[in-house]
Amino acid sequence: MMRVLILFAHPALERSRVNRRLVDSISELPGITFHDLYEAYPTFDIDVAYEQNLLTSHDVVVLQHPLFWYSTPALVKQWEDLVLEHGWAYGSGGTALQGKVFLCALTAGGSAAAYRADGLNRFEIREFLRPIEQTVRLCKMEFLPPFVTFGTHRMELPDIDRAAEDYRRVIEGLRDERIDFEAARRYPLFNAGLGKILKEVVP
Ligand SMILES: Cc1cc2nc3c(=O)[nH]c(=O)nc-3n(C[C@H](O)[C@H](O)[C@H](O)COP(=O)(O)O)c2cc1C
């Protein structure tokens, strides 16, 4: 079993519709550590040693957040700047995260169609995630295609429930080592390859 850490960042969880439901579907799963960054650090005063210990004691890191201005909420940037230290996460002797698996799980107000070259946002969602992707690779982790829930503004409850169910399947698959990494590399989004990337549960 892989130890899965969910790093969750939403500055207003009380007003969330979609992340709240996604969180509810996974936070109580056995073998999962759920860590709410805005709850832990309302003043952005991050405990670096604590965060580094959390990372080293898990095999899989999931960064879950709403997309804010084509990026993460601000606390994630602060977390990256402080926690991913030179000589620890990257650079000479920086091997603490080597071999771990990293997944972005984000929600976006914009529709999937808006995240195309001919759409409102002009770029694919993977383009906006490039700084995270390269940070993850620099830290010698495996970057999985992101799990993206698009069109949150217009989602009805059944759509949200379906997204939450898919998210739970992904997190359970990561925990139970049922990920086909070769297949994952062929898909831009985890959602697009869900049936291929996740291996079946063997009864
Ligand atoms: C400050 C702010 C910036 C946002 N920027 C974007 C954006 O760049 N692209 C996008 O698709 N949605 C954007 N949104 C919409 C959020 O991604 C959306 O509200 C969120 O995914 C909904 O999830 P929730 O119900 O968990 O809050 C933004 C929302 C806020 C509040």
Ligand as a Chemical Component Dictionary entry (heavy atoms), coordinates in Angstrom:
data_LIG
# 
_chem_comp.id                   LIG 
_chem_comp.type                 NON-POLYMER 
_chem_comp.pdbx_formal_charge   0 
_chem_comp.three_letter_code    LIG 
# 
loop_
_chem_comp_atom.comp_id 
_chem_comp_atom.atom_id 
_chem_comp_atom.alt_atom_id 
_chem_comp_atom.type_symbol 
_chem_comp_atom.charge 
_chem_comp_atom.model_Cartn_x 
_chem_comp_atom.model_Cartn_y 
_chem_comp_atom.model_Cartn_z 
_chem_comp_atom.pdbx_ordinal 
LIG C1  C1  C 0 -9.653  34.512 -7.201  1  
LIG C2  C2  C 0 -10.233 33.522 -8.185  2  
LIG C3  C3  C 0 -9.578  33.283 -9.364  3  
LIG C4  C4  C 0 -10.075 32.341 -10.271 4  
LIG N1  N1  N 0 -9.368  32.104 -11.420 5  
LIG C5  C5  C 0 -9.828  31.179 -12.296 6  
LIG C6  C6  C 0 -9.089  30.894 -13.483 7  
LIG O1  O1  O 0 -8.031  31.460 -13.760 8  
LIG N2  N2  N 0 -9.587  29.962 -14.324 9  
LIG C7  C7  C 0 -10.745 29.277 -14.061 10 
LIG O2  O2  O 0 -11.118 28.421 -14.873 11 
LIG N3  N3  N 0 -11.461 29.523 -12.918 12 
LIG C8  C8  C 0 -11.015 30.442 -12.046 13 
LIG N4  N4  N 0 -11.710 30.691 -10.878 14 
LIG C9  C9  C 0 -12.881 29.858 -10.569 15 
LIG C10 C10 C 0 -12.506 28.757 -9.580  16 
LIG O3  O3  O 0 -11.544 27.880 -10.117 17 
LIG C11 C11 C 0 -13.766 28.013 -9.171  18 
LIG O4  O4  O 0 -14.543 28.914 -8.458  19 
LIG C12 C12 C 0 -13.464 26.804 -8.307  20 
LIG O5  O5  O 0 -12.819 25.827 -9.075  21 
LIG C13 C13 C 0 -14.760 26.255 -7.766  22 
LIG O6  O6  O 0 -14.459 25.287 -6.775  23 
LIG P1  P1  P 0 -15.134 25.334 -5.326  24 
LIG O7  O7  O 0 -16.602 25.114 -5.519  25 
LIG O8  O8  O 0 -14.472 24.252 -4.584  26 
LIG O9  O9  O 0 -14.827 26.690 -4.748  27 
LIG C14 C14 C 0 -11.254 31.635 -9.980  28 
LIG C15 C15 C 0 -11.933 31.899 -8.780  29 
LIG C16 C16 C 0 -11.430 32.828 -7.893  30 
LIG C17 C17 C 0 -12.167 33.088 -6.608  31 
# 
loop_
_chem_comp_bond.comp_id 
_chem_comp_bond.atom_id_1 
_chem_comp_bond.atom_id_2 
_chem_comp_bond.value_order 
_chem_comp_bond.pdbx_ordinal 
LIG C1  C2  SING 1  
LIG C2  C3  SING 2  
LIG C2  C16 DOUB 3  
LIG C3  C4  DOUB 4  
LIG C4  N1  SING 5  
LIG C4  C14 SING 6  
LIG N1  C5  DOUB 7  
LIG C5  C6  SING 8  
LIG C5  C8  SING 9  
LIG C6  O1  DOUB 10 
LIG C6  N2  SING 11 
LIG N2  C7  SING 12 
LIG C7  O2  DOUB 13 
LIG C7  N3  SING 14 
LIG N3  C8  DOUB 15 
LIG C8  N4  SING 16 
LIG N4  C9  SING 17 
LIG N4  C14 SING 18 
LIG C9  C10 SING 19 
LIG C10 O3  SING 20 
LIG C10 C11 SING 21 
LIG C11 O4  SING 22 
LIG C11 C12 SING 23 
LIG C12 O5  SING 24 
LIG C12 C13 SING 25 
LIG C13 O6  SING 26 
LIG O6  P1  SING 27 
LIG P1  O7  DOUB 28 
LIG P1  O8  SING 29 
LIG P1  O9  SING 30 
LIG C14 C15 DOUB 31 
LIG C15 C16 SING 32 
LIG C16 C17 SING 33 
# 
